[in-house]
Amino acid sequence: MVDIETWLKRTGLKVSEERFLKPPPLPYIIFTENNDVSGADDKNCIANRDISVELYSLKVDRISEDLIENLLNEKAIRFKRDRIWIDTEGMFETIYDFNFTEKY
């Protein structure tokens, strides 16, 4: 199975699953993952993985967005991108939602 954290670290940005206890300087990435595992013949061998990648930045950061999108495009992963301004935090959040199926 693909290690999402290691894969996202290829961007060169700080990455953490769920949260940082002490957030690093912007920009950084937080990701969450939900898995639905199934199979046949009394063996689990298929994982449907729903992943959300959140990029936090002070301004719209097209360079960091391109780094993430290049990873997704490299594996031909279809994704949805949304961007919001978090007024209370004074930062942008760019969210990438995608899923894929792995056989193991």
C-alpha positions in Angstrom: 0.0 0.0 0.0 1.1 3.5 -0.7 2.4 5.4 2.3 0.5 8.7 1.8 2.7 10.7 4.3 6.0 9.6 2.6 4.4 10.2 -0.8 3.3 13.8 0.1 6.7 14.6 1.6 8.1 14.4 -1.9 6.7 18.0 -2.2 9.3 19.2 0.2 6.6 20.6 2.5 6.0 19.7 6.1 3.4 16.9 6.3 1.3 15.4 9.1 -1.6 13.1 9.4 -4.6 14.7 11.1 -2.8 17.6 12.7 0.4 19.1 14.0 0.7 19.4 17.8 2.8 22.6 17.1 2.1 23.8 13.5 5.2 24.7 11.6 5.6 27.9 9.5 3.3 28.1 6.5 2.9 26.5 4.0 2.3 23.0 5.3 0.1 19.9 4.6 -2.3 18.0 6.7 -4.0 14.8 5.4 -6.7 12.5 6.5 -7.5 9.0 5.2 -10.5 6.7 5.4 -10.2 3.1 4.2 -12.8 0.6 3.2 -11.1 -2.8 3.1 -12.7 -5.9 1.5 -11.8 -9.0 -0.4 -12.9 -12.5 -1.2 -12.2 -16.1 -0.2 -11.9 -15.1 3.5 -9.0 -12.6 2.7 -9.0 -8.9 2.7 -7.1 -7.8 -0.4 -8.7 -4.6 -1.7 -8.6 -1.2 -0.1 -10.7 1.7 -1.2 -8.9 4.8 0.1 -10.6 8.2 0.5 -8.0 10.9 1.1 -8.2 14.6 1.8 -5.0 16.7 1.5 -5.2 20.2 3.0 -2.6 22.8 2.1 -2.4 25.8 4.4 -0.7 29.0 3.2 -0.6 32.7 3.8 -1.5 33.5 0.2 -2.7 31.5 -2.7 0.4 29.4 -3.2 0.4 28.1 -6.8 3.9 26.7 -6.4 2.9 24.4 -3.5 -0.4 23.6 -5.3 1.6 22.6 -8.4 3.8 20.3 -6.3 0.7 18.5 -4.9 -1.0 18.4 -8.3 2.1 17.0 -10.0 2.1 14.0 -7.6 -1.6 13.4 -8.3 -1.1 13.7 -12.1 2.0 11.5 -12.0 -0.3 8.6 -10.8 -3.2 9.7 -12.9 -5.4 10.2 -9.8 -8.6 12.2 -10.4 -9.1 14.8 -7.8 -11.3 17.7 -6.7 -9.7 21.0 -5.5 -11.4 23.6 -3.3 -9.9 26.8 -1.8 -11.2 28.8 1.1 -10.0 31.8 3.2 -10.0 31.1 6.9 -10.6 34.5 8.3 -10.1 33.6 12.0 -6.7 32.1 11.2 -5.6 34.6 8.5 -4.7 31.8 6.0 -5.8 30.0 2.9 -6.8 26.3 2.9 -6.6 24.5 -0.4 -8.3 21.1 -0.2 -7.7 18.1 -2.5 -10.1 15.2 -2.2 -9.5 12.0 -4.1 -9.8 8.3 -3.8 -8.2 5.2 -5.3 -8.4 1.5 -5.0 -5.4 -0.7 -4.2 -5.0 -4.4 -4.4 -2.6 -6.2 -2.1 
